Amino acid sequence: MGKRIFVTGMGIISAIGKNIPDTFLSLSQGRSGLGRIKQIDTIHKNEILVAEVGFSNSELAAMLGITDQQGYTRTTLLALVAANEAVASAQITDMNQIPTGLISANTVGGMDKSEIYYYDYLKLKKPNSYIETHDCADSTEKLADHFGINGFISTVSTACSSAANAMLLGARLIQNGTLKRVIAGGTECLTKFHINGFNSLKILDPDPCKPFDQNRKGINLGEGAGYVILEGEEALQNPGRIICELSGWGNACEAFHQTASSPDGNGAFLAMKKALDMSGLKPADITYINAHGTGTDNNDVSEGHAIENLFAPTIPYVSSTKAFTGHTTSAAGVVESIISILGMKNRMIFPNLNFTQQIEELNFSPVSELKTNIEQKHVLSNSFGFGGNNTALIFSKF
Amino acid sequence: MSTYISGIGCISPQKTIDNSVFPAEAVNQNALFLQCIQPESYRDYINPILSRRLSKIIKMGITSALISIKDAGISNPGAIITGTGLGCVEDTEKFLMTMLDNNETLMNPTNFMQSTYNTISSQIAIILKCFNYNSTYVHRGFSFESALTDAIDLMQSTVAESALVGGIDEITENHFNVTSLLGHWRTKPQNNLELFEHKQKGTLPGEGSVFFTLTRNKQASTYCELKGIKTVYKPATMDVVAGSICALLAENKLTAHNIDLIITGMNGDQQGDAVYDEICQTMFDTKAVAGFKNLCGEYHTASAFGLWLAANILKWQEVPKISIYKGFRPNTIQNILLHNHVEGKQHSIMLLSKV
């Protein structure tokens, strides 16, 4: 078994809150972030529900004390809000006191601006401050510059499992001694580009999504960012700072289809199994699974089978919290990890909203109401991406 | 624990697809941007029914990956990890322009599905039925470097016996036109083979798809040992880069004296190339220096082409004449240091040794 990895800081922004306390409040009060889209002008605005962060870019910039917004995409602004909270909560005063890396996850990059200005660039030959913010790395570098990080920085993009993969790389680079501390997580804003992408795949639910429900119709997209601070065993010198342990991770490729999951959930099974094997835990040790649970026909039955195959006869508490936050795509892995950690710390299981009827092919139902006073030693968070990029993370109580 | 490069697949603006010929005759494209020489047919590598739906970069990626593992005699790599600065540009542009031209109607889901950056790594996994670790890095001049770092770590932590690692980027006409506004490119068609001879502002963009099969053990197909890699982001001075080079050498119990050849990412841009000159003068003054971007052009994962060159030089013990920039070809080439930077922001250093 490798060296232990600890979470010493967390920060989050999504439709259900601009920080950890607000997020916790929304989760424990059953308050969903779903609504009509306000920040983007799309022809779909009256047909879809999204979980949008309730602040304009100017408001986000003001929160951050940024006076000149030029060159700041929404992806970057969200990232800065969440990363600031994570760094503050880990009580980091000198970023370069120990070798610190930054691994951020992202897929839409600066598309929120490219989809507005692309023809200005291409046809009118008119560049602006967003021409260099199109790619995924721009937001990561803005974070690195903000925190003064000059060592290992990277950006992961494995679609909807991106942030989970950012966290596991960070953990491994600490284990092998390359880094002492890593800011890991992801960020994604809503764009017309991927709203239309998911819409063209016909997997958006016009109503509030119903993960793991027999009558589920699809996804509600969301946006947000989350970061955790990961540290190695040196963190044990000051155990009061430790939030929990990242005790296992598993990455597997389903190798089935570019956008569909296999009916038996082979990739999901492998990712969870690897994470369990690594942590040295038995299936029965996992109290709660924060499922990927997108609410699509395909994902939920596939993931459900994988959970049954690995955990039967004793299925842990399962919920998908995507009806709260929407599907925050590249940020989902970290947003839902933080939600899982908050549940574990506060002895709560946050509910899978909008559930009424069990999926016929499955033998279990998700937790549909808030549960309190549930002791959880180990929780598991699933994140699955296009192309079968499946990752599971296990967090353990410290 | 050692890491070896034991298989390569390279599709580039040069005739690099055939691993048995090195060096091949250098190709001058005399263009505004360099484009890859595609295989005559993808039929040998990809099912034609699938191939019809795939854009150029995906086909190049799959094909070079398959050539690489075949070269290494491996059918199921322990990991598939890719790096790409911009991913599937053509599919992204098509989807974006359809959306802008038709006010969000007539959208083609295939373009969207294939626009995600991890398309190539997952398509390779689907073709190989490879359920192992799979990831994609998308960080400008660190994209390929991150993939390599991840792979080396996985192999050292004994999770994987082998790893398939690639650096892939494509250039399209639209992408060239948009990025031209940034002033990084030369404004007239350029003889790429003379790129180092006329230093001025700007360089020549290019593209490529290079995959390496890394193995934990040396085997008959092994090209060289990959001793280590380091990255530096926005170094305040070149001393920081020099410090990283020294650290990498020291970790491998080597000094600057042991380096027989420096391969730099020089690209003909006066300002950018001055950085390499400074490092070479202060650390490797008497050493031979080679370049590679006169063959492949500048792009986010061009360092993968640099690694292709280094691995072949070590295997064949031959430095192509067109690649030598300064000094003479050393008699024996035991150790190569590869230094690349993109716009002075992302620096990477790799150390390779003959086996």
Interface residues (C-beta under 8 A of the other chain):
Chain A: G2 T42 I43 H44 N106 T107 M111 S114 E115 Y118 Y119 Y121 L122 K125 P127 I131 E132 D135 C136 A137 T140 E141 A144 D145 I149 N150 G151 F152 I153 S154 T155 V156 S157 T158 A159 N165 L169 R172 L173 Q175 N176 T178 K192 F193 H194 N196 G197 F198 N199 S200 L201 N251 A252 C253 E254 A255 F256 H257 Q258 T259 N266 G267 L270 G385 F386 G387 G388 N389
Chain B: I80 G85 L86 G87 F95 L96 M97 M99 L100 N103 E104 T105 M107 N108 P109 F112 M113 Q114 S115 T116 Y117 N118 T119 S121 S122 Q123 A125 I126 L128 K129 C130 F131 N132 Y133 N134 S135 T136 Y137 V138 H139 R140 F142 S143 S146 T149 D150 D153 L154 Q156 S157 N174 N177 V178 L181 L182 T231 V232 Y233 K234 P235 A236 V240 K345
